[in-house]
Amino acid sequence: AVAGAARTTAVAADPNSQAVSSPMLGTFYRSPKPGAPPFVALGSAVEEDTIVGFIQVMKLMNTVRAQVRGTVAEFLVADGALVEYGEILLRVSKAL
């Protein structure tokens, strides 16, 4: 938990990046189905409404959107990982 808190602080401290957090507890997936290409990759340009993944909760798929315009800089959780509410999924470098 301490390592996660330290990482959250580091992401928040960078004024040119924004964290994309999990809106709920569930399993995070980067692609729409197994074997399909991911919604976004490192270096992908994103807009506020770009889908960056989804979280599966009780067999329901809930989309996660970038909520910021920029470039995907880092993924902080693995594809298929269980995530908690508020956990940072990825970081986006804001467009200047």
C-alpha positions as a Python dict, from the first residue, in 0.01 Angstrom:
ca = {
    (1, 'A'): (0, 0, 0),
    (2, 'V'): (288, 235, 75),
    (3, 'A'): (446, 180, -267),
    (4, 'G'): (111, 255, -433),
    (5, 'A'): (77, 576, -233),
    (6, 'A'): (428, 686, -330),
    (7, 'R'): (356, 625, -697),
    (8, 'T'): (27, 816, -674),
    (9, 'T'): (208, 1115, -523),
    (10, 'A'): (478, 1108, -791),
    (11, 'V'): (220, 1107, -1072),
    (12, 'A'): (23, 1389, -914),
    (13, 'A'): (341, 1596, -869),
    (14, 'D'): (416, 1606, -1244),
    (15, 'P'): (228, 1912, -1374),
    (16, 'N'): (245, 1787, -1736),
    (17, 'S'): (74, 1454, -1672),
    (18, 'Q'): (-260, 1333, -1549),
    (19, 'A'): (-343, 1001, -1392),
    (20, 'V'): (-636, 799, -1522),
    (21, 'S'): (-786, 621, -1221),
    (22, 'S'): (-1017, 326, -1187),
    (23, 'P'): (-1379, 435, -1131),
    (24, 'M'): (-1461, 103, -958),
    (25, 'L'): (-1335, -230, -829),
    (26, 'G'): (-1296, -497, -1096),
    (27, 'T'): (-1066, -648, -1357),
    (28, 'F'): (-893, -404, -1595),
    (29, 'Y'): (-856, -501, -1960),
    (30, 'R'): (-666, -305, -2224),
    (31, 'S'): (-834, -470, -2526),
    (32, 'P'): (-1196, -541, -2618),
    (33, 'K'): (-1145, -921, -2628),
    (34, 'P'): (-861, -1173, -2590),
    (35, 'G'): (-618, -1156, -2882),
    (36, 'A'): (-747, -820, -3005),
    (37, 'P'): (-517, -518, -3020),
    (38, 'P'): (-536, -288, -2716),
    (39, 'F'): (-754, 23, -2723),
    (40, 'V'): (-438, 236, -2678),
    (41, 'A'): (-64, 170, -2653),
    (42, 'L'): (230, 363, -2513),
    (43, 'G'): (268, 678, -2719),
    (44, 'S'): (-90, 673, -2846),
    (45, 'A'): (-258, 1012, -2880),
    (46, 'V'): (-580, 1032, -2679),
    (47, 'E'): (-868, 1276, -2644),
    (48, 'E'): (-1096, 1321, -2342),
    (49, 'D'): (-1346, 1063, -2472),
    (50, 'T'): (-1093, 804, -2597),
    (51, 'I'): (-1153, 458, -2449),
    (52, 'V'): (-832, 337, -2284),
    (53, 'G'): (-969, 12, -2146),
    (54, 'F'): (-1257, -135, -1954),
    (55, 'I'): (-1324, -278, -1614),
    (56, 'Q'): (-1523, -597, -1582),
    (57, 'V'): (-1749, -619, -1279),
    (58, 'M'): (-1988, -913, -1243),
    (59, 'K'): (-1972, -982, -1619),
    (60, 'L'): (-2052, -618, -1706),
    (61, 'M'): (-1797, -422, -1909),
    (62, 'N'): (-1752, -60, -1797),
    (63, 'T'): (-1548, 164, -2025),
    (64, 'V'): (-1264, 378, -1894),
    (65, 'R'): (-1198, 700, -2084),
    (66, 'A'): (-881, 909, -2089),
    (67, 'Q'): (-1054, 1227, -1961),
    (68, 'V'): (-759, 1434, -2085),
    (69, 'R'): (-605, 1522, -2420),
    (70, 'G'): (-245, 1404, -2462),
    (71, 'T'): (-23, 1100, -2510),
    (72, 'V'): (-22, 773, -2315),
    (73, 'A'): (302, 784, -2114),
    (74, 'E'): (283, 483, -1884),
    (75, 'F'): (62, 190, -1786),
    (76, 'L'): (69, 125, -1414),
    (77, 'V'): (-135, -197, -1404),
    (78, 'A'): (-114, -510, -1615),
    (79, 'D'): (-383, -628, -1853),
    (80, 'G'): (-620, -856, -1663),
    (81, 'A'): (-520, -718, -1321),
    (82, 'L'): (-766, -674, -1037),
    (83, 'V'): (-791, -302, -960),
    (84, 'E'): (-946, -105, -677),
    (85, 'Y'): (-1154, 211, -683),
    (86, 'G'): (-924, 510, -736),
    (87, 'E'): (-619, 303, -832),
    (88, 'I'): (-415, 469, -1106),
    (89, 'L'): (-437, 268, -1429),
    (90, 'L'): (-222, 477, -1659),
    (91, 'R'): (-64, 817, -1695),
    (92, 'V'): (-123, 1059, -1984),
    (93, 'S'): (117, 1340, -2072),
    (94, 'K'): (-106, 1640, -2137),
    (95, 'A'): (-97, 1807, -2476),
    (96, 'L'): (57, 2152, -2453),
}
